[in-house]
Amino acid sequence: MSIAIVWSSANEDGLTASAKGAIAEGIRENGADVEEIYLNHLNHAACTAGGRKIIQQAACGWV
């Protein structure tokens, strides 16, 4: 089984990160794979297609 943990925080080493780390550790100890997705590291710029900006379209992967 694979589980994705999607999280965001202004403080990458704060309480949210500590809680996320404890949860991820527990999941791993029980045999599942964990993918941690830190939203602050992603590029959230609006997608562009055909020279115009699009927000919710499958091509952007945001739907």
Backbone torsions as a table, in degrees:
resi	resn	phi	psi	omega
1	MET	NA	141.5	176.1
2	SER	-119.0	138.5	-179.7
3	ILE	-128.4	133.4	176.4
4	ALA	-101.2	130.7	173.5
5	ILE	-107.6	112.7	179.9
6	VAL	-103.1	122.5	-176.2
7	TRP	-145.9	162.7	180.0
8	SER	-152.7	143.6	177.7
9	SER	-164.6	146.9	176.2
10	ALA	-68.7	-27.0	-179.4
11	ASN	-110.8	104.1	-175.6
12	GLU	-63.5	-19.2	-179.2
13	ASP	-115.9	20.9	-175.0
14	GLY	-88.5	-160.6	-177.0
15	LEU	-64.7	-37.0	177.8
16	THR	-62.2	-43.1	178.5
17	ALA	-64.5	-38.9	178.3
18	SER	-64.0	-44.5	178.6
19	ALA	-63.8	-44.2	178.6
20	LYS	-60.8	-41.7	179.4
21	GLY	-63.1	-42.0	179.1
22	ALA	-65.7	-40.9	178.5
23	ILE	-64.7	-46.1	180.0
24	ALA	-61.5	-40.8	179.2
25	GLU	-62.3	-44.6	178.7
26	GLY	-62.4	-39.8	178.3
27	ILE	-63.9	-45.7	-179.9
28	ARG	-63.4	-40.1	179.3
29	GLU	-61.9	-24.2	179.5
30	ASN	-97.0	14.6	169.4
31	GLY	91.5	6.0	179.9
32	ALA	-98.0	155.0	173.5
33	ASP	-86.5	144.6	-179.2
34	VAL	-124.6	131.1	170.4
35	GLU	-112.8	121.1	-179.8
36	GLU	-98.1	122.7	-178.6
37	ILE	-114.9	109.0	-178.9
38	TYR	-95.0	106.7	-172.7
39	LEU	-59.4	-29.0	-178.7
40	ASN	-66.1	-18.1	179.7
41	HIS	-92.2	-5.3	-178.5
42	LEU	-90.3	154.6	176.1
43	ASN	-87.2	110.9	-176.9
44	HIS	-96.3	11.6	-179.8
45	ALA	-60.8	147.7	179.2
46	ALA	-59.8	142.0	177.9
47	CYS	-70.2	154.4	175.6
48	THR	-124.0	142.9	176.8
49	ALA	-149.8	126.4	179.2
50	GLY	62.3	29.1	177.4
51	GLY	82.0	-1.6	178.7
52	ARG	-119.4	153.1	-179.4
53	LYS	-83.2	137.2	175.3
54	ILE	-129.3	142.4	-177.0
55	ILE	-101.8	-64.6	-176.2
56	GLN	-105.6	92.8	177.9
57	GLN	-146.2	144.6	-176.2
58	ALA	-55.9	-31.5	-179.5
59	ALA	-61.7	-25.5	179.9
60	CYS	-84.5	-19.8	-176.0
61	GLY	77.5	19.5	-177.2
62	TRP	-104.7	-1.7	-171.1
63	VAL	-74.6	NA	NA
